[in-house]
Amino acid sequence: MNNKLNLVAILGALAVGIGAFGAHGLKPLWSLEQIETFKTASFYHFVHLMPMLMIALNQNDHKVFKQCFYLFFIGVLCFSGSLYIISTKHLLGGDIWNFMGPVTPVGGLFLTLGWLNFLRVR
């Protein structure tokens, strides 16, 4: 199994586990805004697993595909990861997590760059 496929497998398992934990374990502890933030994180997490999986399974080791893969990987970690933390920070100790707010748009930028990078495939 290649390293990219390992990362997709881990991110996929985390997406399911975190999503289930949020939907069933944490839902009673959240406001509607926190639920929506968590749902956004989960949605983007899952959506970006699909192109990552396709790239990981692709036998063509094109440089641009590798770049797309890692842009998506960093984007998921920063975008979804920061939103997961923001939606649960009241359970994690409050103000210590305030620095995560600016991380979200940086993650979104990486996700966008991942998609735009496909334009370079020739």
SEKOLDO-136736 format. One record per residue: residue number from 0; residue in one letter; x, y, z of N, C-alpha, C in turn. Coordinates in steps of 0.02 Angstrom, whole numbers, always signed. Layout:
BEGIN
> NUM/a/X/Y/Z/X/Y/Z/X/Y/Z $
...
//
This chain:
BEGIN
> 0/m/+43/-59/+0/+0/+0/+0/+45/+62/+0 $
> 1/n/+29/+110/-42/+71/+170/-44/+53/+219/+11 $
> 2/n/+99/+266/+23/+90/+315/+77/+27/+357/+68 $
> 3/k/+12/+377/+6/-47/+418/-6/-110/+379/+12 $
> 4/l/-111/+315/-6/-170/+274/+10/-176/+265/+86 $
> 5/n/-121/+259/+120/-122/+255/+194/-153/+318/+224 $
> 6/l/-132/+377/+198/-160/+440/+223/-235/+445/+210 $
> 7/v/-257/+423/+150/-329/+424/+134/-366/+377/+181 $
> 8/a/-339/+318/+194/-372/+271/+238/-379/+300/+308 $
> 9/i/-327/+331/+333/-330/+362/+400/-379/+420/+401 $
> 10/l/-375/+464/+351/-423/+521/+348/-495/+496/+341 $
> 11/g/-505/+443/+303/-572/+416/+295/-599/+387/+360 $
> 12/a/-557/+349/+395/-578/+321/+459/-593/+377/+509 $
> 13/l/-551/+429/+509/-563/+486/+553/-627/+522/+536 $
> 14/a/-641/+529/+471/-703/+563/+450/-764/+526/+477 $
> 15/v/-764/+461/+471/-821/+421/+496/-825/+424/+572 $
> 16/g/-768/+414/+605/-767/+414/+678/-785/+481/+708 $
> 17/i/-755/+534/+682/-770/+602/+708/-842/+620/+693 $
> 18/g/-865/+604/+632/-934/+620/+614/-984/+584/+659 $
> 19/a/-973/+520/+672/-1018/+482/+715/-1016/+508/+787 $
> 20/f/-956/+522/+811/-949/+548/+879/-986/+614/+886 $
> 21/g/-978/+657/+836/-1012/+722/+838/-1088/+715/+834 $
> 22/a/-1110/+672/+789/-1182/+665/+778/-1217/+632/+837 $
> 23/h/-1183/+586/+870/-1216/+548/+923/-1193/+566/+993 $
> 24/g/-1129/+577/+1002/-1102/+590/+1068/-1104/+662/+1090 $
> 25/l/-1093/+707/+1043/-1086/+777/+1062/-1148/+820/+1046 $
> 26/k/-1191/+795/+1003/-1248/+835/+981/-1288/+867/+1038 $
> 27/p/-1301/+831/+1092/-1340/+862/+1147/-1304/+921/+1181 $
> 28/l/-1238/+926/+1170/-1199/+977/+1204/-1187/+1040/+1162 $
> 29/w/-1214/+1041/+1100/-1200/+1094/+1053/-1259/+1141/+1041 $
> 30/s/-1242/+1201/+1022/-1292/+1248/+997/-1303/+1233/+923 $
> 31/l/-1354/+1262/+892/-1366/+1252/+821/-1307/+1277/+779 $
> 32/e/-1277/+1332/+799/-1219/+1359/+763/-1160/+1311/+765 $
> 33/q/-1148/+1281/+823/-1093/+1233/+830/-1106/+1171/+789 $
> 34/i/-1168/+1148/+786/-1186/+1091/+745/-1173/+1106/+672 $
> 35/e/-1192/+1165/+648/-1181/+1184/+578/-1106/+1188/+563 $
> 36/t/-1068/+1215/+608/-995/+1219/+598/-966/+1149/+592 $
> 37/f/-987/+1104/+636/-963/+1035/+634/-983/+1001/+569 $
> 38/k/-1045/+1012/+547/-1069/+982/+485/-1028/+1006/+425 $
> 39/t/-1011/+1070/+425/-970/+1097/+371/-901/+1063/+371 $
> 40/a/-871/+1056/+429/-806/+1023/+434/-810/+952/+407 $
> 41/s/-861/+916/+428/-870/+846/+407/-882/+841/+332 $
> 42/f/-923/+885/+304/-938/+884/+233/-874/+895/+192 $
> 43/y/-836/+946/+207/-775/+960/+170/-723/+904/+179 $
> 44/h/-721/+876/+238/-677/+819/+253/-692/+762/+205 $
> 45/f/-756/+742/+202/-776/+686/+158/-767/+702/+84 $
> 46/v/-789/+761/+63/-786/+779/-8/-714/+775/-34 $
> 47/h/-666/+798/+5/-598/+800/-20/-562/+733/-14 $
> 48/l/-593/+686/+18/-566/+618/+18/-572/+585/-51 $
> 49/m/-624/+604/-88/-635/+572/-154/-579/+586/-204 $
> 50/p/-561/+650/-216/-505/+660/-262/-440/+633/-234 $
> 51/m/-431/+635/-169/-371/+608/-139/-367/+532/-151 $
> 52/l/-423/+498/-145/-425/+426/-157/-410/+411/-231 $
> 53/m/-440/+449/-275/-428/+439/-347/-354/+449/-364 $
> 54/i/-324/+500/-335/-253/+512/-347/-211/+455/-318 $
> 55/a/-228/+433/-257/-190/+380/-225/-194/+314/-264 $
> 56/l/-251/+301/-295/-259/+239/-333/-231/+244/-404 $
> 57/n/-218/+304/-427/-193/+315/-494/-120/+290/-499 $
> 58/q/-106/+249/-547/-39/+223/-557/+8/+275/-587 $
> 59/n/-21/+326/-620/+19/+379/-649/+42/+425/-592 $
> 60/d/+106/+429/-582/+134/+468/-527/+150/+539/-550 $
> 61/h/+104/+570/-585/+112/+637/-612/+125/+686/-556 $
> 62/k/+174/+730/-565/+194/+779/-515/+135/+823/-493 $
> 63/v/+94/+844/-540/+37/+888/-524/-13/+851/-479 $
> 64/f/-25/+787/-493/-71/+748/-451/-45/+744/-379 $
> 65/k/+20/+733/-373/+50/+731/-306/+39/+797/-269 $
> 66/q/+49/+852/-305/+40/+917/-275/-33/+928/-254 $
> 67/c/-79/+908/-298/-151/+914/-281/-166/+874/-218 $
> 68/f/-141/+813/-215/-153/+769/-158/-132/+804/-93 $
> 69/y/-70/+829/-92/-45/+859/-30/-77/+926/-14 $
> 70/l/-97/+964/-65/-135/+1025/-52/-202/+1008/-20 $
> 71/f/-236/+956/-45/-298/+934/-14/-287/+909/+57 $
> 72/f/-233/+871/+67/-218/+844/+133/-209/+901/+184 $
> 73/i/-167/+949/+167/-156/+1006/+212/-221/+1046/+221 $
> 74/g/-258/+1053/+167/-321/+1090/+170/-371/+1057/+217 $
> 75/v/-377/+991/+212/-424/+955/+257/-401/+962/+329 $
> 76/l/-337/+954/+341/-312/+960/+410/-327/+1030/+438 $
> 77/c/-312/+1081/+398/-320/+1150/+423/-394/+1171/+424 $
> 78/f/-430/+1161/+368/-499/+1184/+364/-545/+1143/+409 $
> 79/s/-549/+1078/+396/-595/+1037/+436/-571/+1031/+508 $
> 80/g/-505/+1022/+516/-478/+1016/+584/-493/+1076/+627 $
> 81/s/-483/+1136/+598/-496/+1196/+638/-571/+1203/+653 $
> 82/l/-614/+1185/+605/-686/+1189/+618/-708/+1138/+670 $
> 83/y/-679/+1078/+669/-694/+1029/+721/-677/+1057/+790 $
> 84/i/-619/+1088/+794/-597/+1117/+858/-640/+1176/+878 $
> 85/i/-655/+1220/+830/-696/+1279/+845/-765/+1258/+870 $
> 86/s/-794/+1206/+840/-861/+1185/+860/-862/+1149/+928 $
> 87/t/-804/+1127/+951/-801/+1092/+1016/-759/+1127/+1068 $
> 88/k/-736/+1188/+1052/-690/+1222/+1098/-721/+1234/+1167 $
> 89/h/-786/+1241/+1170/-818/+1250/+1236/-810/+1187/+1279 $
> 90/l/-797/+1130/+1248/-785/+1068/+1285/-711/+1056/+1297 $
> 91/l/-669/+1091/+1259/-596/+1079/+1261/-558/+1129/+1304 $
> 92/g/-592/+1177/+1331/-557/+1226/+1373/-562/+1297/+1349 $
> 93/g/-609/+1310/+1305/-626/+1379/+1286/-573/+1420/+1250 $
> 94/d/-551/+1474/+1281/-511/+1526/+1249/-444/+1502/+1221 $
> 95/i/-417/+1449/+1246/-352/+1426/+1222/-354/+1409/+1147 $
> 96/w/-413/+1394/+1121/-421/+1373/+1051/-439/+1431/+1004 $
> 97/n/-441/+1492/+1028/-460/+1549/+986/-414/+1559/+926 $
> 98/f/-352/+1537/+930/-306/+1545/+874/-327/+1504/+813 $
> 99/m/-373/+1458/+821/-394/+1415/+765/-436/+1452/+714 $
> 100/g/-468/+1507/+733/-510/+1544/+686/-474/+1563/+621 $
> 101/p/-414/+1592/+624/-379/+1609/+562/-353/+1549/+523 $
> 102/v/-350/+1491/+554/-325/+1431/+519/-376/+1408/+467 $
> 103/t/-440/+1418/+480/-493/+1395/+435/-486/+1423/+364 $
> 104/p/-479/+1489/+355/-472/+1513/+286/-406/+1492/+253 $
> 105/v/-354/+1481/+292/-292/+1455/+264/-304/+1385/+236 $
> 106/g/-341/+1345/+273/-360/+1278/+249/-402/+1282/+186 $
> 107/g/-449/+1329/+185/-490/+1339/+125/-448/+1359/+65 $
> 108/l/-397/+1399/+77/-351/+1418/+23/-315/+1357/-5 $
> 109/f/-291/+1313/+39/-257/+1253/+16/-305/+1208/-24 $
> 110/l/-368/+1202/-2/-416/+1162/-39/-428/+1192/-108 $
> 111/t/-435/+1258/-111/-445/+1292/-175/-385/+1283/-221 $
> 112/l/-325/+1290/-193/-264/+1280/-233/-259/+1209/-258 $
> 113/g/-282/+1161/-219/-283/+1092/-241/-325/+1083/-304 $
> 114/w/-385/+1113/-303/-428/+1108/-362/-399/+1146/-421 $
> 115/l/-374/+1206/-410/-346/+1245/-465/-283/+1212/-494 $
> 116/n/-247/+1176/-453/-187/+1143/-475/-201/+1091/-530 $
> 117/f/-262/+1064/-531/-281/+1017/-584/-276/+1049/-653 $
> 118/l/-282/+1116/-657/-276/+1151/-720/-208/+1141/-752 $
> 119/r/-159/+1123/-713/-91/+1114/-738/-79/+1045/-768 $
> 120/v/-126/+999/-762/-118/+932/-790/-120/+936/-866 $
> 121/r/-71/+910/-898/-67/+908/-971/-51/+839/-994 $
//
